[in-house]
């Protein structure tokens, strides 16, 4: 039995807060070769996930919000934001499924944000994500400014 409880979410969030990347996974799949990867993903607001897509091999991703608030951004091939969504229990938005081949990124809007993530496997680092050339890479000096630019695109009443 795999039970997801507050102690696990809180411990994972605490780990994320103390890591340089400001995020931490907790895998439920037994191996990276599993055909369905399932994990908890704790993220803090300063965590930058470079926009990316999953194709060749095509993989869909599902994020179900367990705690906190999270913004999701979709982009076109040139890097323009095409859609945004805020996952927030108070707004009645609990999760999102991202189809294969769609440029996207996620941004935690509250400290302690944790999502349950489901993604087609197997996980192979060499072809799992295709990062956008039009966006700053993770860890670059431009990444925090780009993250702030994205957050300004959210509707004003989203309390981002």
Chimera marker file (.cmm) of the C-alpha trace (Angstrom):
<marker_set name="trace">
<marker id="1" x="0.000" y="0.000" z="0.000" r="1" g="1" b="0" radius="0.5"/>
<marker id="2" x="1.278" y="3.450" z="-0.888" r="1" g="1" b="0" radius="0.5"/>
<marker id="3" x="-0.271" y="6.089" z="1.313" r="1" g="1" b="0" radius="0.5"/>
<marker id="4" x="0.163" y="9.789" z="0.564" r="1" g="1" b="0" radius="0.5"/>
<marker id="5" x="-0.172" y="11.783" z="3.780" r="1" g="1" b="0" radius="0.5"/>
<marker id="6" x="0.687" y="15.194" z="5.234" r="1" g="1" b="0" radius="0.5"/>
<marker id="7" x="3.913" y="13.980" z="6.874" r="1" g="1" b="0" radius="0.5"/>
<marker id="8" x="5.243" y="12.829" z="3.497" r="1" g="1" b="0" radius="0.5"/>
<marker id="9" x="4.195" y="16.034" z="1.721" r="1" g="1" b="0" radius="0.5"/>
<marker id="10" x="5.616" y="18.244" z="4.467" r="1" g="1" b="0" radius="0.5"/>
<marker id="11" x="8.927" y="16.357" z="4.581" r="1" g="1" b="0" radius="0.5"/>
<marker id="12" x="9.244" y="16.556" z="0.799" r="1" g="1" b="0" radius="0.5"/>
<marker id="13" x="8.477" y="20.290" z="0.837" r="1" g="1" b="0" radius="0.5"/>
<marker id="14" x="11.096" y="20.862" z="3.507" r="1" g="1" b="0" radius="0.5"/>
<marker id="15" x="13.673" y="19.032" z="1.377" r="1" g="1" b="0" radius="0.5"/>
<marker id="16" x="12.718" y="21.142" z="-1.651" r="1" g="1" b="0" radius="0.5"/>
<marker id="17" x="13.142" y="24.371" z="0.339" r="1" g="1" b="0" radius="0.5"/>
<marker id="18" x="16.674" y="23.358" z="1.286" r="1" g="1" b="0" radius="0.5"/>
<marker id="19" x="17.836" y="22.347" z="-2.207" r="1" g="1" b="0" radius="0.5"/>
<marker id="20" x="19.399" y="24.732" z="-4.716" r="1" g="1" b="0" radius="0.5"/>
<marker id="21" x="16.817" y="23.805" z="-7.398" r="1" g="1" b="0" radius="0.5"/>
<marker id="22" x="13.949" y="24.360" z="-4.907" r="1" g="1" b="0" radius="0.5"/>
<marker id="23" x="12.224" y="21.141" z="-5.928" r="1" g="1" b="0" radius="0.5"/>
<marker id="24" x="12.282" y="17.489" z="-4.983" r="1" g="1" b="0" radius="0.5"/>
<marker id="25" x="10.730" y="14.306" z="-6.404" r="1" g="1" b="0" radius="0.5"/>
<marker id="26" x="9.561" y="11.248" z="-4.507" r="1" g="1" b="0" radius="0.5"/>
<marker id="27" x="9.181" y="8.362" z="-6.951" r="1" g="1" b="0" radius="0.5"/>
<marker id="28" x="6.599" y="5.617" z="-6.570" r="1" g="1" b="0" radius="0.5"/>
<marker id="29" x="7.663" y="3.642" z="-9.654" r="1" g="1" b="0" radius="0.5"/>
<marker id="30" x="10.078" y="0.818" z="-8.867" r="1" g="1" b="0" radius="0.5"/>
<marker id="31" x="12.412" y="1.529" z="-11.781" r="1" g="1" b="0" radius="0.5"/>
<marker id="32" x="13.029" y="4.177" z="-14.431" r="1" g="1" b="0" radius="0.5"/>
<marker id="33" x="12.023" y="1.548" z="-17.003" r="1" g="1" b="0" radius="0.5"/>
<marker id="34" x="8.466" y="1.434" z="-15.611" r="1" g="1" b="0" radius="0.5"/>
<marker id="35" x="5.915" y="2.149" z="-18.380" r="1" g="1" b="0" radius="0.5"/>
<marker id="36" x="4.153" y="4.653" z="-16.092" r="1" g="1" b="0" radius="0.5"/>
<marker id="37" x="6.245" y="6.994" z="-13.965" r="1" g="1" b="0" radius="0.5"/>
<marker id="38" x="4.431" y="8.170" z="-10.827" r="1" g="1" b="0" radius="0.5"/>
<marker id="39" x="5.845" y="10.611" z="-8.331" r="1" g="1" b="0" radius="0.5"/>
<marker id="40" x="5.303" y="13.454" z="-5.959" r="1" g="1" b="0" radius="0.5"/>
<marker id="41" x="6.915" y="16.686" z="-7.072" r="1" g="1" b="0" radius="0.5"/>
<marker id="42" x="7.444" y="19.363" z="-4.405" r="1" g="1" b="0" radius="0.5"/>
<marker id="43" x="8.267" y="22.821" z="-5.747" r="1" g="1" b="0" radius="0.5"/>
<marker id="44" x="8.969" y="26.199" z="-4.243" r="1" g="1" b="0" radius="0.5"/>
<marker id="45" x="8.164" y="29.531" z="-5.938" r="1" g="1" b="0" radius="0.5"/>
<marker id="46" x="11.823" y="30.197" z="-6.848" r="1" g="1" b="0" radius="0.5"/>
<marker id="47" x="12.162" y="26.911" z="-8.740" r="1" g="1" b="0" radius="0.5"/>
<marker id="48" x="12.647" y="27.397" z="-12.488" r="1" g="1" b="0" radius="0.5"/>
<marker id="49" x="11.669" y="24.592" z="-14.840" r="1" g="1" b="0" radius="0.5"/>
<marker id="50" x="12.937" y="25.408" z="-18.310" r="1" g="1" b="0" radius="0.5"/>
<marker id="51" x="10.093" y="25.191" z="-20.840" r="1" g="1" b="0" radius="0.5"/>
<marker id="52" x="10.194" y="21.807" z="-22.519" r="1" g="1" b="0" radius="0.5"/>
<marker id="53" x="8.150" y="19.240" z="-24.390" r="1" g="1" b="0" radius="0.5"/>
<marker id="54" x="7.975" y="15.460" z="-24.487" r="1" g="1" b="0" radius="0.5"/>
<marker id="55" x="8.064" y="14.032" z="-28.007" r="1" g="1" b="0" radius="0.5"/>
<marker id="56" x="9.981" y="11.380" z="-29.880" r="1" g="1" b="0" radius="0.5"/>
<marker id="57" x="9.168" y="9.485" z="-27.773" r="1" g="1" b="0" radius="0.5"/>
<marker id="58" x="5.769" y="11.077" z="-27.230" r="1" g="1" b="0" radius="0.5"/>
<marker id="59" x="4.776" y="11.272" z="-23.575" r="1" g="1" b="0" radius="0.5"/>
<marker id="60" x="1.853" y="12.873" z="-21.806" r="1" g="1" b="0" radius="0.5"/>
<marker id="61" x="2.121" y="14.292" z="-18.312" r="1" g="1" b="0" radius="0.5"/>
<marker id="62" x="-0.537" y="14.675" z="-15.651" r="1" g="1" b="0" radius="0.5"/>
<marker id="63" x="-0.223" y="16.938" z="-12.624" r="1" g="1" b="0" radius="0.5"/>
<marker id="64" x="-2.729" y="16.714" z="-9.761" r="1" g="1" b="0" radius="0.5"/>
<marker id="65" x="-2.412" y="19.400" z="-7.119" r="1" g="1" b="0" radius="0.5"/>
<marker id="66" x="-2.176" y="18.077" z="-3.564" r="1" g="1" b="0" radius="0.5"/>
<marker id="67" x="-1.046" y="21.237" z="-1.718" r="1" g="1" b="0" radius="0.5"/>
<marker id="68" x="-0.376" y="24.866" z="-2.581" r="1" g="1" b="0" radius="0.5"/>
<marker id="69" x="-0.902" y="26.614" z="-5.933" r="1" g="1" b="0" radius="0.5"/>
<marker id="70" x="0.748" y="26.108" z="-9.288" r="1" g="1" b="0" radius="0.5"/>
<marker id="71" x="0.716" y="27.922" z="-12.621" r="1" g="1" b="0" radius="0.5"/>
<marker id="72" x="1.042" y="26.051" z="-15.909" r="1" g="1" b="0" radius="0.5"/>
<marker id="73" x="2.127" y="27.797" z="-19.103" r="1" g="1" b="0" radius="0.5"/>
<marker id="74" x="1.817" y="26.506" z="-22.681" r="1" g="1" b="0" radius="0.5"/>
<marker id="75" x="3.952" y="28.002" z="-25.471" r="1" g="1" b="0" radius="0.5"/>
<marker id="76" x="4.037" y="27.980" z="-29.250" r="1" g="1" b="0" radius="0.5"/>
<marker id="77" x="7.155" y="26.956" z="-31.179" r="1" g="1" b="0" radius="0.5"/>
<marker id="78" x="8.495" y="30.525" z="-31.073" r="1" g="1" b="0" radius="0.5"/>
<marker id="79" x="8.151" y="30.807" z="-27.279" r="1" g="1" b="0" radius="0.5"/>
<marker id="80" x="5.011" y="32.947" z="-27.043" r="1" g="1" b="0" radius="0.5"/>
<marker id="81" x="2.673" y="31.962" z="-24.210" r="1" g="1" b="0" radius="0.5"/>
<marker id="82" x="-0.502" y="30.499" z="-25.712" r="1" g="1" b="0" radius="0.5"/>
<marker id="83" x="-2.385" y="29.383" z="-22.583" r="1" g="1" b="0" radius="0.5"/>
<marker id="84" x="-2.123" y="29.609" z="-18.819" r="1" g="1" b="0" radius="0.5"/>
<marker id="85" x="-3.859" y="27.797" z="-16.005" r="1" g="1" b="0" radius="0.5"/>
<marker id="86" x="-3.651" y="28.075" z="-12.240" r="1" g="1" b="0" radius="0.5"/>
<marker id="87" x="-4.120" y="24.923" z="-10.217" r="1" g="1" b="0" radius="0.5"/>
<marker id="88" x="-5.752" y="25.953" z="-6.960" r="1" g="1" b="0" radius="0.5"/>
<marker id="89" x="-8.255" y="24.083" z="-4.796" r="1" g="1" b="0" radius="0.5"/>
<marker id="90" x="-10.045" y="27.365" z="-3.973" r="1" g="1" b="0" radius="0.5"/>
<marker id="91" x="-10.623" y="27.992" z="-7.686" r="1" g="1" b="0" radius="0.5"/>
<marker id="92" x="-11.747" y="24.408" z="-8.303" r="1" g="1" b="0" radius="0.5"/>
<marker id="93" x="-8.775" y="23.621" z="-10.570" r="1" g="1" b="0" radius="0.5"/>
<marker id="94" x="-7.195" y="20.399" z="-9.337" r="1" g="1" b="0" radius="0.5"/>
<marker id="95" x="-5.076" y="19.064" z="-12.158" r="1" g="1" b="0" radius="0.5"/>
<marker id="96" x="-3.991" y="19.233" z="-15.755" r="1" g="1" b="0" radius="0.5"/>
<marker id="97" x="-3.051" y="16.751" z="-18.473" r="1" g="1" b="0" radius="0.5"/>
<marker id="98" x="-0.389" y="17.967" z="-20.877" r="1" g="1" b="0" radius="0.5"/>
<marker id="99" x="-0.431" y="16.219" z="-24.261" r="1" g="1" b="0" radius="0.5"/>
<marker id="100" x="2.777" y="15.046" z="-25.944" r="1" g="1" b="0" radius="0.5"/>
<marker id="101" x="4.637" y="17.622" z="-28.017" r="1" g="1" b="0" radius="0.5"/>
<marker id="102" x="3.333" y="20.708" z="-26.173" r="1" g="1" b="0" radius="0.5"/>
<marker id="103" x="5.873" y="23.238" z="-24.903" r="1" g="1" b="0" radius="0.5"/>
<marker id="104" x="5.134" y="23.864" z="-21.218" r="1" g="1" b="0" radius="0.5"/>
<marker id="105" x="6.479" y="24.844" z="-17.829" r="1" g="1" b="0" radius="0.5"/>
<marker id="106" x="5.233" y="24.840" z="-14.252" r="1" g="1" b="0" radius="0.5"/>
<marker id="107" x="5.673" y="27.490" z="-11.573" r="1" g="1" b="0" radius="0.5"/>
<marker id="108" x="4.870" y="27.057" z="-7.887" r="1" g="1" b="0" radius="0.5"/>
<marker id="109" x="2.874" y="30.040" z="-6.659" r="1" g="1" b="0" radius="0.5"/>
<marker id="110" x="3.013" y="29.159" z="-2.953" r="1" g="1" b="0" radius="0.5"/>
<marker id="111" x="5.626" y="27.683" z="-0.690" r="1" g="1" b="0" radius="0.5"/>
<marker id="112" x="4.878" y="24.040" z="0.060" r="1" g="1" b="0" radius="0.5"/>
<marker id="113" x="3.332" y="23.278" z="-3.342" r="1" g="1" b="0" radius="0.5"/>
<marker id="114" x="3.198" y="19.545" z="-4.087" r="1" g="1" b="0" radius="0.5"/>
<marker id="115" x="1.728" y="17.790" z="-7.119" r="1" g="1" b="0" radius="0.5"/>
<marker id="116" x="1.218" y="14.136" z="-7.941" r="1" g="1" b="0" radius="0.5"/>
<marker id="117" x="2.810" y="13.628" z="-11.347" r="1" g="1" b="0" radius="0.5"/>
<marker id="118" x="2.075" y="10.816" z="-13.775" r="1" g="1" b="0" radius="0.5"/>
<marker id="119" x="4.088" y="10.502" z="-16.982" r="1" g="1" b="0" radius="0.5"/>
<marker id="120" x="4.476" y="7.855" z="-19.616" r="1" g="1" b="0" radius="0.5"/>
<marker id="121" x="7.688" y="5.900" z="-19.122" r="1" g="1" b="0" radius="0.5"/>
<marker id="122" x="10.263" y="4.694" z="-19.412" r="1" g="1" b="0" radius="0.5"/>
<marker id="123" x="12.390" y="7.582" z="-18.170" r="1" g="1" b="0" radius="0.5"/>
<marker id="124" x="15.570" y="8.030" z="-20.185" r="1" g="1" b="0" radius="0.5"/>
<marker id="125" x="17.478" y="11.228" z="-19.450" r="1" g="1" b="0" radius="0.5"/>
<marker id="126" x="18.772" y="11.534" z="-23.022" r="1" g="1" b="0" radius="0.5"/>
<marker id="127" x="15.323" y="11.877" z="-24.622" r="1" g="1" b="0" radius="0.5"/>
<marker id="128" x="12.838" y="12.531" z="-21.809" r="1" g="1" b="0" radius="0.5"/>
<marker id="129" x="12.672" y="16.307" z="-22.215" r="1" g="1" b="0" radius="0.5"/>
<marker id="130" x="13.435" y="18.544" z="-25.163" r="1" g="1" b="0" radius="0.5"/>
<marker id="131" x="14.294" y="21.950" z="-23.718" r="1" g="1" b="0" radius="0.5"/>
<marker id="132" x="13.296" y="25.160" z="-25.489" r="1" g="1" b="0" radius="0.5"/>
<marker id="133" x="16.157" y="27.015" z="-27.155" r="1" g="1" b="0" radius="0.5"/>
<marker id="134" x="14.150" y="30.254" z="-26.878" r="1" g="1" b="0" radius="0.5"/>
<marker id="135" x="14.081" y="30.176" z="-23.041" r="1" g="1" b="0" radius="0.5"/>
<marker id="136" x="16.893" y="30.532" z="-20.504" r="1" g="1" b="0" radius="0.5"/>
<marker id="137" x="18.371" y="27.286" z="-19.283" r="1" g="1" b="0" radius="0.5"/>
<marker id="138" x="17.988" y="26.238" z="-15.653" r="1" g="1" b="0" radius="0.5"/>
<marker id="139" x="20.636" y="27.854" z="-13.480" r="1" g="1" b="0" radius="0.5"/>
<marker id="140" x="21.381" y="30.651" z="-15.937" r="1" g="1" b="0" radius="0.5"/>
<marker id="141" x="21.486" y="34.276" z="-14.724" r="1" g="1" b="0" radius="0.5"/>
<marker id="142" x="18.511" y="35.074" z="-17.011" r="1" g="1" b="0" radius="0.5"/>
<marker id="143" x="16.217" y="32.400" z="-15.543" r="1" g="1" b="0" radius="0.5"/>
<marker id="144" x="14.849" y="34.398" z="-12.541" r="1" g="1" b="0" radius="0.5"/>
<marker id="145" x="13.949" y="37.372" z="-14.752" r="1" g="1" b="0" radius="0.5"/>
<marker id="146" x="12.232" y="35.081" z="-17.274" r="1" g="1" b="0" radius="0.5"/>
<marker id="147" x="10.274" y="33.459" z="-14.430" r="1" g="1" b="0" radius="0.5"/>
<marker id="148" x="9.076" y="36.885" z="-13.244" r="1" g="1" b="0" radius="0.5"/>
<marker id="149" x="8.070" y="37.785" z="-16.807" r="1" g="1" b="0" radius="0.5"/>
<marker id="150" x="5.904" y="34.644" z="-16.987" r="1" g="1" b="0" radius="0.5"/>
<marker id="151" x="4.248" y="35.372" z="-13.654" r="1" g="1" b="0" radius="0.5"/>
<marker id="152" x="3.226" y="38.846" z="-14.858" r="1" g="1" b="0" radius="0.5"/>
<marker id="153" x="1.146" y="37.159" z="-17.577" r="1" g="1" b="0" radius="0.5"/>
<marker id="154" x="-1.204" y="35.610" z="-15.024" r="1" g="1" b="0" radius="0.5"/>
<marker id="155" x="-4.474" y="37.378" z="-14.388" r="1" g="1" b="0" radius="0.5"/>
<marker id="156" x="-4.119" y="40.035" z="-11.662" r="1" g="1" b="0" radius="0.5"/>
<marker id="157" x="-6.534" y="38.381" z="-9.215" r="1" g="1" b="0" radius="0.5"/>
<marker id="158" x="-4.611" y="35.082" z="-9.185" r="1" g="1" b="0" radius="0.5"/>
<marker id="159" x="-2.443" y="36.284" z="-6.256" r="1" g="1" b="0" radius="0.5"/>
<marker id="160" x="0.682" y="34.964" z="-7.968" r="1" g="1" b="0" radius="0.5"/>
<link id1="1" id2="2" r="1" g="1" b="0" radius="0.2"/>
<link id1="2" id2="3" r="1" g="1" b="0" radius="0.2"/>
<link id1="3" id2="4" r="1" g="1" b="0" radius="0.2"/>
<link id1="4" id2="5" r="1" g="1" b="0" radius="0.2"/>
<link id1="5" id2="6" r="1" g="1" b="0" radius="0.2"/>
<link id1="6" id2="7" r="1" g="1" b="0" radius="0.2"/>
<link id1="7" id2="8" r="1" g="1" b="0" radius="0.2"/>
<link id1="8" id2="9" r="1" g="1" b="0" radius="0.2"/>
<link id1="9" id2="10" r="1" g="1" b="0" radius="0.2"/>
<link id1="10" id2="11" r="1" g="1" b="0" radius="0.2"/>
<link id1="11" id2="12" r="1" g="1" b="0" radius="0.2"/>
<link id1="12" id2="13" r="1" g="1" b="0" radius="0.2"/>
<link id1="13" id2="14" r="1" g="1" b="0" radius="0.2"/>
<link id1="14" id2="15" r="1" g="1" b="0" radius="0.2"/>
<link id1="15" id2="16" r="1" g="1" b="0" radius="0.2"/>
<link id1="16" id2="17" r="1" g="1" b="0" radius="0.2"/>
<link id1="17" id2="18" r="1" g="1" b="0" radius="0.2"/>
<link id1="18" id2="19" r="1" g="1" b="0" radius="0.2"/>
<link id1="19" id2="20" r="1" g="1" b="0" radius="0.2"/>
<link id1="20" id2="21" r="1" g="1" b="0" radius="0.2"/>
<link id1="21" id2="22" r="1" g="1" b="0" radius="0.2"/>
<link id1="22" id2="23" r="1" g="1" b="0" radius="0.2"/>
<link id1="23" id2="24" r="1" g="1" b="0" radius="0.2"/>
<link id1="24" id2="25" r="1" g="1" b="0" radius="0.2"/>
<link id1="25" id2="26" r="1" g="1" b="0" radius="0.2"/>
<link id1="26" id2="27" r="1" g="1" b="0" radius="0.2"/>
<link id1="27" id2="28" r="1" g="1" b="0" radius="0.2"/>
<link id1="28" id2="29" r="1" g="1" b="0" radius="0.2"/>
<link id1="29" id2="30" r="1" g="1" b="0" radius="0.2"/>
<link id1="30" id2="31" r="1" g="1" b="0" radius="0.2"/>
<link id1="31" id2="32" r="1" g="1" b="0" radius="0.2"/>
<link id1="32" id2="33" r="1" g="1" b="0" radius="0.2"/>
<link id1="33" id2="34" r="1" g="1" b="0" radius="0.2"/>
<link id1="34" id2="35" r="1" g="1" b="0" radius="0.2"/>
<link id1="35" id2="36" r="1" g="1" b="0" radius="0.2"/>
<link id1="36" id2="37" r="1" g="1" b="0" radius="0.2"/>
<link id1="37" id2="38" r="1" g="1" b="0" radius="0.2"/>
<link id1="38" id2="39" r="1" g="1" b="0" radius="0.2"/>
<link id1="39" id2="40" r="1" g="1" b="0" radius="0.2"/>
<link id1="40" id2="41" r="1" g="1" b="0" radius="0.2"/>
<link id1="41" id2="42" r="1" g="1" b="0" radius="0.2"/>
<link id1="42" id2="43" r="1" g="1" b="0" radius="0.2"/>
<link id1="43" id2="44" r="1" g="1" b="0" radius="0.2"/>
<link id1="44" id2="45" r="1" g="1" b="0" radius="0.2"/>
<link id1="45" id2="46" r="1" g="1" b="0" radius="0.2"/>
<link id1="46" id2="47" r="1" g="1" b="0" radius="0.2"/>
<link id1="47" id2="48" r="1" g="1" b="0" radius="0.2"/>
<link id1="48" id2="49" r="1" g="1" b="0" radius="0.2"/>
<link id1="49" id2="50" r="1" g="1" b="0" radius="0.2"/>
<link id1="50" id2="51" r="1" g="1" b="0" radius="0.2"/>
<link id1="51" id2="52" r="1" g="1" b="0" radius="0.2"/>
<link id1="52" id2="53" r="1" g="1" b="0" radius="0.2"/>
<link id1="53" id2="54" r="1" g="1" b="0" radius="0.2"/>
<link id1="54" id2="55" r="1" g="1" b="0" radius="0.2"/>
<link id1="55" id2="56" r="1" g="1" b="0" radius="0.2"/>
<link id1="56" id2="57" r="1" g="1" b="0" radius="0.2"/>
<link id1="57" id2="58" r="1" g="1" b="0" radius="0.2"/>
<link id1="58" id2="59" r="1" g="1" b="0" radius="0.2"/>
<link id1="59" id2="60" r="1" g="1" b="0" radius="0.2"/>
<link id1="60" id2="61" r="1" g="1" b="0" radius="0.2"/>
<link id1="61" id2="62" r="1" g="1" b="0" radius="0.2"/>
<link id1="62" id2="63" r="1" g="1" b="0" radius="0.2"/>
<link id1="63" id2="64" r="1" g="1" b="0" radius="0.2"/>
<link id1="64" id2="65" r="1" g="1" b="0" radius="0.2"/>
<link id1="65" id2="66" r="1" g="1" b="0" radius="0.2"/>
<link id1="66" id2="67" r="1" g="1" b="0" radius="0.2"/>
<link id1="67" id2="68" r="1" g="1" b="0" radius="0.2"/>
<link id1="68" id2="69" r="1" g="1" b="0" radius="0.2"/>
<link id1="69" id2="70" r="1" g="1" b="0" radius="0.2"/>
<link id1="70" id2="71" r="1" g="1" b="0" radius="0.2"/>
<link id1="71" id2="72" r="1" g="1" b="0" radius="0.2"/>
<link id1="72" id2="73" r="1" g="1" b="0" radius="0.2"/>
<link id1="73" id2="74" r="1" g="1" b="0" radius="0.2"/>
<link id1="74" id2="75" r="1" g="1" b="0" radius="0.2"/>
<link id1="75" id2="76" r="1" g="1" b="0" radius="0.2"/>
<link id1="76" id2="77" r="1" g="1" b="0" radius="0.2"/>
<link id1="77" id2="78" r="1" g="1" b="0" radius="0.2"/>
<link id1="78" id2="79" r="1" g="1" b="0" radius="0.2"/>
<link id1="79" id2="80" r="1" g="1" b="0" radius="0.2"/>
<link id1="80" id2="81" r="1" g="1" b="0" radius="0.2"/>
<link id1="81" id2="82" r="1" g="1" b="0" radius="0.2"/>
<link id1="82" id2="83" r="1" g="1" b="0" radius="0.2"/>
<link id1="83" id2="84" r="1" g="1" b="0" radius="0.2"/>
<link id1="84" id2="85" r="1" g="1" b="0" radius="0.2"/>
<link id1="85" id2="86" r="1" g="1" b="0" radius="0.2"/>
<link id1="86" id2="87" r="1" g="1" b="0" radius="0.2"/>
<link id1="87" id2="88" r="1" g="1" b="0" radius="0.2"/>
<link id1="88" id2="89" r="1" g="1" b="0" radius="0.2"/>
<link id1="89" id2="90" r="1" g="1" b="0" radius="0.2"/>
<link id1="90" id2="91" r="1" g="1" b="0" radius="0.2"/>
<link id1="91" id2="92" r="1" g="1" b="0" radius="0.2"/>
<link id1="92" id2="93" r="1" g="1" b="0" radius="0.2"/>
<link id1="93" id2="94" r="1" g="1" b="0" radius="0.2"/>
<link id1="94" id2="95" r="1" g="1" b="0" radius="0.2"/>
<link id1="95" id2="96" r="1" g="1" b="0" radius="0.2"/>
<link id1="96" id2="97" r="1" g="1" b="0" radius="0.2"/>
<link id1="97" id2="98" r="1" g="1" b="0" radius="0.2"/>
<link id1="98" id2="99" r="1" g="1" b="0" radius="0.2"/>
<link id1="99" id2="100" r="1" g="1" b="0" radius="0.2"/>
<link id1="100" id2="101" r="1" g="1" b="0" radius="0.2"/>
<link id1="101" id2="102" r="1" g="1" b="0" radius="0.2"/>
<link id1="102" id2="103" r="1" g="1" b="0" radius="0.2"/>
<link id1="103" id2="104" r="1" g="1" b="0" radius="0.2"/>
<link id1="104" id2="105" r="1" g="1" b="0" radius="0.2"/>
<link id1="105" id2="106" r="1" g="1" b="0" radius="0.2"/>
<link id1="106" id2="107" r="1" g="1" b="0" radius="0.2"/>
<link id1="107" id2="108" r="1" g="1" b="0" radius="0.2"/>
<link id1="108" id2="109" r="1" g="1" b="0" radius="0.2"/>
<link id1="109" id2="110" r="1" g="1" b="0" radius="0.2"/>
<link id1="110" id2="111" r="1" g="1" b="0" radius="0.2"/>
<link id1="111" id2="112" r="1" g="1" b="0" radius="0.2"/>
<link id1="112" id2="113" r="1" g="1" b="0" radius="0.2"/>
<link id1="113" id2="114" r="1" g="1" b="0" radius="0.2"/>
<link id1="114" id2="115" r="1" g="1" b="0" radius="0.2"/>
<link id1="115" id2="116" r="1" g="1" b="0" radius="0.2"/>
<link id1="116" id2="117" r="1" g="1" b="0" radius="0.2"/>
<link id1="117" id2="118" r="1" g="1" b="0" radius="0.2"/>
<link id1="118" id2="119" r="1" g="1" b="0" radius="0.2"/>
<link id1="119" id2="120" r="1" g="1" b="0" radius="0.2"/>
<link id1="120" id2="121" r="1" g="1" b="0" radius="0.2"/>
<link id1="121" id2="122" r="1" g="1" b="0" radius="0.2"/>
<link id1="122" id2="123" r="1" g="1" b="0" radius="0.2"/>
<link id1="123" id2="124" r="1" g="1" b="0" radius="0.2"/>
<link id1="124" id2="125" r="1" g="1" b="0" radius="0.2"/>
<link id1="125" id2="126" r="1" g="1" b="0" radius="0.2"/>
<link id1="126" id2="127" r="1" g="1" b="0" radius="0.2"/>
<link id1="127" id2="128" r="1" g="1" b="0" radius="0.2"/>
<link id1="128" id2="129" r="1" g="1" b="0" radius="0.2"/>
<link id1="129" id2="130" r="1" g="1" b="0" radius="0.2"/>
<link id1="130" id2="131" r="1" g="1" b="0" radius="0.2"/>
<link id1="131" id2="132" r="1" g="1" b="0" radius="0.2"/>
<link id1="132" id2="133" r="1" g="1" b="0" radius="0.2"/>
<link id1="133" id2="134" r="1" g="1" b="0" radius="0.2"/>
<link id1="134" id2="135" r="1" g="1" b="0" radius="0.2"/>
<link id1="135" id2="136" r="1" g="1" b="0" radius="0.2"/>
<link id1="136" id2="137" r="1" g="1" b="0" radius="0.2"/>
<link id1="137" id2="138" r="1" g="1" b="0" radius="0.2"/>
<link id1="138" id2="139" r="1" g="1" b="0" radius="0.2"/>
<link id1="139" id2="140" r="1" g="1" b="0" radius="0.2"/>
<link id1="140" id2="141" r="1" g="1" b="0" radius="0.2"/>
<link id1="141" id2="142" r="1" g="1" b="0" radius="0.2"/>
<link id1="142" id2="143" r="1" g="1" b="0" radius="0.2"/>
<link id1="143" id2="144" r="1" g="1" b="0" radius="0.2"/>
<link id1="144" id2="145" r="1" g="1" b="0" radius="0.2"/>
<link id1="145" id2="146" r="1" g="1" b="0" radius="0.2"/>
<link id1="146" id2="147" r="1" g="1" b="0" radius="0.2"/>
<link id1="147" id2="148" r="1" g="1" b="0" radius="0.2"/>
<link id1="148" id2="149" r="1" g="1" b="0" radius="0.2"/>
<link id1="149" id2="150" r="1" g="1" b="0" radius="0.2"/>
<link id1="150" id2="151" r="1" g="1" b="0" radius="0.2"/>
<link id1="151" id2="152" r="1" g="1" b="0" radius="0.2"/>
<link id1="152" id2="153" r="1" g="1" b="0" radius="0.2"/>
<link id1="153" id2="154" r="1" g="1" b="0" radius="0.2"/>
<link id1="154" id2="155" r="1" g="1" b="0" radius="0.2"/>
<link id1="155" id2="156" r="1" g="1" b="0" radius="0.2"/>
<link id1="156" id2="157" r="1" g="1" b="0" radius="0.2"/>
<link id1="157" id2="158" r="1" g="1" b="0" radius="0.2"/>
<link id1="158" id2="159" r="1" g="1" b="0" radius="0.2"/>
<link id1="159" id2="160" r="1" g="1" b="0" radius="0.2"/>
</marker_set>
